[in-house]
Amino acid sequence: MVDVNAWARRFPPTRKLYEEDSYLREADSTILGCAEDKGVRYYAVFSETVFTLRQAGRGAIRV
């Protein structure tokens, strides 16, 4: 099992584009890392995101 929090801390913080422009709907981003947990769950860390925690739902996206 992947310790997601420990794994994600290895990367720089994700830039929260929604704080700069709340109407932004898309943006280019770089995948900084990805992990697979027994082929059941997949995790990714992005350099930037337009998603807020409220939009992410069920805590799926952590920034």
Sequence and secondary structure as in RCSB ss.txt:
>XXXX:A:sequence
MVDVNAWARRFPPTRKLYEEDSYLREADSTILGCAEDKGVRYYAVFSETVFTLRQAGRGAIRV
>XXXX:A:secstr
   HHHHHTTS   EEGGGT TT       EEEEEEETTTEEEEEESEE   HHHH TT    
